[in-house]
């Protein structure tokens, strides 16, 4: 299996220290896989194919230091400890690459968002070259809020003032760029109305501070470290998205929903900022065995307190949130676990 990154030793050590107290002993790793007969639930259909537990899995995140990589590293660490599977967090360019790697069988799991999952599953939009039905949902982790911000005192007063301005859009191949382009389309901007810069969030913050950008656009789960760092030393302002724009956007892309960046997420941000959200989703390849996905899902759900010590998003995951925004089929391994714990609404995914 081709690898696209690995957990750096320091990160692994820190995660081990944090998650080590989550309960239970690390299963001894074996050269053989666990048989389906050993793990099929009592009363289940013995003819159902649970498959064998994989010995090695990879979880696609995004660049080291960004949120999805932290999630992938935390899940890999706890799965290593609790299940005895050799799990690795993979550094990738972001969600679109994760989707492609899953479809191509290069990684078993990866983070995407619910809009992308629907497109990849159906092989539509930017993913028409992919084989459909190869990526399935496992769980929603948290919403990602669209952040639109500028230096305080600039002459950009609203999202309708972008003509002729320098706009940070997100890095090539990343989901922020794709969603920023959909937002600008909903705002009525055409190519040439502004000067776009395809750079990552850290570069956008630096360029904004240096006067090289007028506006930065990025979608991610508040609170984002790069914006926090900028807001600590400089006065910035967030631009809300008006209702008419949100109505246009969510009508065309139902996977988006109206939401807000909560007041106090960043220094100087004293009020909620109206925006829209997409859901972060852990996805798995359709060819990954049911037993493997079942064990990963179960391990995440039974160790949320420890995972929340690594990243606060896990502290918001509950039985009531794991299906939020999911419109495509669940992986049968995840479905099996959610049926066992009676997740609300799971019956919609059972057929």
N, C-alpha and C positions, 0 to 999 in steps of 0.2 A: 504494500500500500504506500502510495506516495504521500509524503508529509509536507506541509506547507508552513511549518513553524513549530515551536515547542515551548513549553513553560520554562522560563528561565529559572535557574536554581534558587535564586533568592525569593522569587515569587512563590515557588513551590514550598520553600521552607516556611515562609510567613503564613501561607494558607494552611499548612500542616499544623502550625502552632494554634491558629484560630479554630480550625475545625476538629482538632484532635479530641476535643471534649464533647463531641456530639453524641457520644454513646456507642457502645458496642465495640468489639474488637475487629481488627482487619482480618478478613478471611484469608487463609493461606492461598496463594496463587498456585494454580495447577497447570500442567501442560495440557490437560484435557478440558473440554468444555462441559458445562452442566447440561445434563440431558433434560428434555422437555418433561419426561415422565416424573422427574424428581421435583419439578416446580409447578406443574399444572395444578390449579386450585381444586379443592375438594368439590365434588359435584359438577365439575365441568365436563364438557363433551370430550371423551378420550380420543375421539377421532380428529379433534381440532389440532391444527399444526402450530404449536408454539415455537418450534425450532429450538436451536441450542443457543446458549449464552455465549456471545462473542468473547474472545480472549483479548482483543484489541479494538478500541474505538477511538475516533477522532471527532472533536467538536469544534466547528468553525466559529470564530468570533469576529474580530476586526483588528486593526493595528494595536499592538501592545500599548497599554495605558488608557485605552478607550473602554467604554462600559461593557460592550459585548465580549471583549476578550477577558475582562475580569470575571464576568459570569461564566464563561467557558472554563476558565482556570479553576474557579470555585467548584463547579459541578464535576470537573475531571478529578479534582482532589478527593471529594467526598465519595465518588464512585469507586476510585481506587481503594479507598479505605473500607468502605462498607460492602462492596460487591466483589472486590478482588479482580476487577477487570482493569486492564492496562489502558486507561483513558488519558488522552492528550488534548490540551487546548491548542488549537491551530491559529496562528496569526494569519489573517487574510486581509484583502483590500476592503472587505465589507460584505454587506448582505447579498448584493447581486452575485458576487463571486461564491459565497456560501451556497446559494441555490444551485449554481452550475456545478460546483464540486459534489454536491449531494446527488444530483441527477447523473453525473458521470461516475458515481461510485467511489470517488476519491476520499470522501469523508462520510461518516455515518449520520452525524447530527450537525446542525448549524443554526445560527440565529438569522431570522429573516423578519419581515413584518407581515401583518395580515393581508395587506394589499398585494404584496409581492407573492405571498403564498398562493393566493387565489389565481394570480396571473400565471405563475409557474405550473401550478396543478393543471390548469386548462391550456397551457402553452399559448397564451395570448400576449398582446402588447409587446414588450421588449423580449419576450421569451418564446416566440413562435418557432424558433429553431430547436427547441428542446422537446424531448419525448414527454408527453403529458402523463399525469398521474404517478410520477416518480417521487414526489415529495409530499409528505403528509404531516399534519400538525401533531404536536405533542402537548404543548401548553403555552398559554399566554403568560408572559412574565410581568410586563408593566407597559403602561402607555408611554409613547414618546411624543413630547410636545414640540410643535414648530416654534423655534425661537427666531425672531426678527429684531435686530438691535442695532444701535448706532451710538455715536458719541453724543453726549448731552450738549445741546446748543447748536447742533448742525441744522442745516436748512431743509432737512427731510422731516416733514411733520407727520406723514402717514404713508401707508403702503401704496397709496395712489400718487406718490411723488417721485417715482423711480426713473422717470424719463431723463435720459442724459446722465444718470448717476452710475457710480462704480459699485457693483453688487457682488458680494461673495456668495457663491452658489453651492459649494460642496465639492469634494474631490472626485476626479474621474473614476467611474466604476462604483461609486458609493450611492447609497440609497438617498442621502440628503440631496444630492444633485438631481436625482430623478424626481423627487417630490417637490423640490424648489421649482423645477421647470413646470410642474403641473400647477403649482400655486401661481406662478407668473402668468400662465395661460389663463387661469381663472380671473386674474386681475385685469386681463385684457391687453397685456404687453405682447409685442411681437419682436422678432429678432431685429436687433439694431436700435431698439428703443433705449437700451442701456448697455453699459460695458460689463460683461460678466467675467468673473474670475473663478476658475475651477480649482479651488484649494481647500485643504482640510480646515477644521475648526481652529486649531492653534494658529495656523497661518492667517486665517481671517482676523482673529483677535489682534495679532501683531500688526497686520496691515491697517486695521481700523485705528489702532493707537497711533500709528505712524502717519496717518493722513492719506494712506493709499487706497482706502475703501471708504465709501459713504455708508453702506449698509452691509451687515452680515446676516446670512440665513443658514440655519442649521436645525435639523430635527434630532432630538435626543431626549433622554429622560432627565428632567430637572432633579438635581442640580448638576450642571455640567462643569467639570473642574476648570476648563480653559476660560469659560465665561466668568466663573467665580474669581479666578485670578485677575482677570482684567477689571472686574467691578471692584475689587479690593483696592486697586491703585488709581483707577480712573472712574469718572462719572459716566455711566452709560444709561440709555433709555431703551425700553422695549416698545415696539410698535404693535398695537392690537390689530386683529383682522376683523373688519366690519361684518355684520350679519349677512349682508347681501352677497359678499364674496364667499363666505362660508357656506351659504345656501347653494351657490353655484358649484362650489368644489365638492361638497358632500353629495349633491345630486348626481354628479358625474362619477364620483368615486365613493360608493357607499361604505367602503371599508374605513374611510376617515370619519371622525366624529368631532363635534364641537367640544372644546374643553378649555381649560385655563392653566397658565403657569401660576401656581399658587403664590400669593403674596408672601414676601419674605424669602423667596428662593435665592435671591441675589441681593447684595448690598444696594440700598437705594430703591429697591422695587417694593413699594409699600402697598400696592394693590394687585389683585389678580389681573393677569393679562389675557384677554380673550384670544384664543388661537384654535388650532385643530390638532388632533392626535391620530396616530396610528399605533397599533399594538405590536410590541416586541413579541415574537413567537419563537419558541424552540421547535424546530422541525426535524424530521428524520426521513431517511430514505425508505421508500416502500419495500425495498428488498432487505432491509435490516430485520432480523428475526423478531418475532413478537416477544419472545422471552427477553431479549436484550432491551427493547424499548420499555417493556413492563418493569424491569428491574431498575432502569435509569429513572423512569417516572416515579416509581415507588420511593426510591432513595432520595430524590429531590424533595418530594412532598413530606417525607418523614424526618427531614433534617433542615427545615426552613429556618429555624432559630439560629443554627450554626451558620448557615449560608448568609443570613442577614447580617452577621458580624463582618462578612467580607464585603457585601454590597447591600445597602438598605432596600433595594427593590425586592429582594426575596422576602422581606418582612411584610410586604403587601400582598403576597401570593396566598390565596386561600382556595378552598373548594368552590367558593362562589365566583372566583376570578379566572380560573384556569381555562375556561372556554370563551372568555370575552373576545369578541371580534372574529372568531373563527367561523368561516363559512364553507370550508372544504372538509373532506373526511379526515377523521382522526386516524392515526396509526393504530392498528388493532391492539398492539401492546399497551398503549396509553388508554384506549377504550376499556380494555379489560380491567385495569387498575381503577379507573374512575367509576366503573360499574360496581366494583367491590366496596368503594367508600361512599357510594351514592352521591356523586357530584350532581348538583341541581342542573337540569337541562340535558343530562347525558343521553336521555332517550332519543333526542333528535339525531344523534350520531350513531345510533345502534343499528340502523337499517342500511 
